[in-house]
């Protein structure tokens, strides 16, 4: 299940146990799409600050032992870093 709190309350679909490998891949794809959508919305709302916010959320959940939530925020952080692009020289 994807848990995201502290920004806007966007409901992301929970990943249910899959009956088959195909169903599991479909669920993973949905989660990836949702992570990208959430990251895009966070970027539009906060710009570069969204990266720091995602990292802070991930660390907070890691410290509390909520590994699934922390993993989701790390995935969001990674997408945001991709959106930012490479550093300019």
C-alpha positions in Angstrom: 0.0 0.0 0.0 1.3 3.5 -0.8 1.1 5.9 2.0 1.8 9.6 1.4 1.1 12.2 4.0 2.0 15.8 4.7 1.4 17.4 1.3 -1.9 17.2 -0.5 -4.0 14.1 0.3 -3.9 12.3 -3.1 -5.3 8.8 -2.7 -3.0 6.3 -4.4 -4.2 2.8 -5.1 -3.2 0.1 -2.7 -1.2 -2.8 -4.1 -3.2 -5.9 -3.4 -1.7 -9.4 -3.4 -1.4 -10.6 -7.0 -2.8 -13.9 -8.1 -0.5 -14.1 -11.0 2.8 -12.6 -12.2 1.0 -10.6 -14.9 -1.3 -9.0 -12.3 1.7 -8.2 -10.1 3.4 -6.4 -13.0 0.2 -4.5 -13.7 0.1 -3.3 -10.1 3.7 -2.3 -10.2 3.1 -0.3 -13.3 0.2 1.5 -11.7 2.2 2.3 -8.7 5.0 3.7 -10.8 2.5 5.9 -12.8 1.1 7.1 -9.5 4.5 7.9 -8.1 5.3 9.9 -11.2 2.0 11.7 -11.1 2.4 12.6 -7.4 6.0 13.8 -8.0 4.8 16.0 -10.9 2.1 17.6 -8.8 4.6 18.1 -5.9 7.0 19.7 -8.4 4.3 22.0 -9.8 3.4 23.1 -6.3 6.8 23.5 -4.7 9.5 23.6 -7.5 13.0 22.7 -6.3 11.8 22.7 -2.7 9.8 19.5 -3.6 13.1 17.5 -3.6 14.0 18.6 -0.1 10.5 18.0 1.1 10.4 14.4 -0.3 13.8 13.7 1.3 12.7 15.0 4.7 9.5 12.9 4.5 11.5 9.8 3.6 14.0 10.3 6.5 11.2 11.0 9.0 9.5 7.7 8.0 12.8 5.8 8.2 13.4 7.1 11.7 10.0 5.9 12.8 10.5 2.5 11.2 7.8 2.9 8.5 9.9 1.4 5.7 7.1 1.2 3.1 6.2 4.9 3.4 9.9 5.8 3.4 10.5 3.7 0.3 7.6 5.5 -1.5 9.0 8.9 -0.6 12.5 7.9 -1.8 10.9 6.9 -5.1 9.2 10.3 -5.3 12.5 12.0 -4.5 14.2 10.0 -7.3 11.6 11.1 -9.8 11.9 14.7 -8.7 15.7 14.5 -9.2 15.1 13.2 -12.7 12.7 16.1 -13.3 15.3 18.6 -12.2 17.8 17.3 -14.7 21.6 17.4 -14.6 23.4 20.3 -12.9 24.3 23.1 -15.2 28.0 24.1 -15.6 
